[in-house]
Amino acid sequence: MTLFPVVRRLAPMFALAALISAASPAASAAAIWAGADLRTSGYGVRAGVALLPVPLIGTFGVEAGAERPYQSGTGNTDTATFSAALTLRDLNLPLTAVDAFASVGAEFSDATRFYAEGGLRGPLFGPAGWRAHVRARQDGVFSGGVGVEIRF
């Protein structure tokens, strides 16, 4: 089987998906975002990119971040934690200027730990907005945080 017949069969489905995507509202959808957070466990930065708009639902994307724990009283600091996640963003909450997001990913430091995260985002001014989230790790540790985010 050659590639051309497969492409010819799938072309109408791709065209329909493109039309639906173009017709759906994407008021707060972001193609690229970056932000900084203060968390219960430390502070961090993150950035992400949209991969696929899902009509009438939101946007699938990937996000990566780095977090540093707060300094302990003895002056010692623990190592930084890096994370990578798949995220579903721009979940519109009707009658509000707020949208929700949900992510699943992994943290990498002294060990790899999987997590689930969810939260809300809202506007501040221009492309800047606020963000609040909670995270639950596979080892039973919960954390939360607030931050700012710039969306493009």
C-alpha positions in Angstrom: 0.0 0.0 0.0 1.4 3.4 -1.0 1.1 6.5 1.0 -0.9 8.5 -1.6 -4.2 6.4 -1.2 -4.0 6.7 2.6 -3.6 10.5 2.4 -6.4 10.7 -0.1 -8.7 8.8 2.2 -7.8 10.9 5.3 -7.8 14.3 3.5 -11.6 14.9 4.0 -11.3 14.2 7.8 -8.4 16.6 8.1 -10.3 19.3 6.1 -13.3 18.9 8.4 -11.2 19.1 11.5 -9.5 22.3 10.2 -12.9 23.9 9.4 -14.3 23.0 12.9 -11.1 24.4 14.5 -11.3 27.6 12.5 -15.0 28.1 13.3 -14.6 27.4 17.1 -14.0 30.4 19.4 -10.5 30.6 20.8 -10.7 33.8 22.8 -8.1 33.0 25.4 -6.1 30.3 23.6 -2.3 30.7 23.9 0.3 29.4 21.4 3.2 30.1 23.8 3.2 30.9 27.5 5.8 31.5 30.3 5.4 32.2 33.9 6.8 32.4 37.5 5.2 30.9 40.6 5.5 31.0 44.4 4.6 27.6 45.7 4.2 26.1 49.1 7.3 24.0 48.4 9.4 26.7 46.7 9.5 29.0 43.7 9.8 28.3 40.0 9.5 29.2 36.4 7.8 27.4 33.5 7.1 27.7 29.8 5.0 25.8 27.4 3.8 25.6 23.8 0.4 24.6 22.4 0.3 21.5 20.2 -3.3 21.0 19.2 -6.4 23.0 19.6 -9.4 20.9 20.5 -12.6 22.6 19.2 -15.1 23.7 21.9 -12.8 22.2 24.7 -9.4 23.8 24.9 -5.8 23.3 23.8 -3.4 20.4 24.3 0.2 21.4 24.9 3.5 20.6 26.6 5.0 22.5 29.5 8.4 22.4 31.2 9.6 24.0 34.4 12.2 24.4 37.0 11.6 24.8 40.8 13.9 25.6 43.6 12.9 24.9 47.3 13.0 27.7 49.8 16.2 28.0 51.7 16.3 26.1 55.0 17.3 27.8 58.3 20.8 26.2 58.2 21.7 27.8 54.9 21.5 24.5 52.9 19.4 24.4 49.8 18.2 21.2 48.1 18.7 20.5 44.5 16.5 22.0 41.8 13.5 20.1 40.5 12.7 20.0 36.8 9.3 19.0 35.4 7.7 18.1 32.1 4.0 17.7 31.5 1.2 17.3 29.0 -1.5 19.9 29.6 -5.0 20.6 28.6 -5.4 24.4 28.8 -7.9 27.1 28.0 -10.9 25.3 29.4 -13.4 28.1 29.3 -15.6 28.7 32.4 -18.8 30.2 31.1 -19.8 33.7 32.3 -16.3 34.4 33.7 -13.0 35.7 32.3 -11.3 32.7 34.0 -10.3 29.4 32.4 -9.1 26.2 33.9 -6.2 23.8 33.1 -5.2 20.3 34.0 -1.7 18.7 33.6 -0.1 15.3 34.1 3.7 15.0 34.2 6.8 14.1 35.9 9.2 15.8 38.3 12.9 15.0 38.1 15.3 15.7 41.0 16.7 13.0 43.3 14.0 10.7 42.0 11.4 10.7 39.3 7.9 11.4 40.6 4.7 11.6 38.6 2.1 14.3 39.3 -1.3 15.7 38.4 -2.0 19.4 38.5 -5.0 21.6 38.1 -5.9 25.2 38.5 -7.4 28.4 37.2 -6.0 31.3 35.1 -7.4 34.8 34.7 -6.5 38.1 33.1 -4.5 41.0 34.7 -3.6 43.3 31.9 -2.7 42.8 28.3 -1.1 39.3 27.7 -0.3 39.0 31.5 -2.5 37.0 33.8 -2.7 35.3 37.2 -2.5 31.6 37.8 -3.4 29.5 40.9 -2.8 25.7 41.0 -2.7 22.6 43.2 -0.5 19.6 42.5 -0.6 16.0 43.8 2.4 13.8 43.4 2.4 10.0 43.3 4.2 9.8 46.7 1.3 11.6 48.4 2.8 15.1 48.6 0.4 17.9 47.8 1.4 21.5 47.0 -0.1 24.6 45.7 0.9 28.0 44.4 0.1 31.3 42.7 1.9 33.1 40.0 1.9 35.3 36.9 1.8 34.2 33.3 2.4 35.8 30.0 0.6 34.3 27.0 1.3 34.9 23.3 
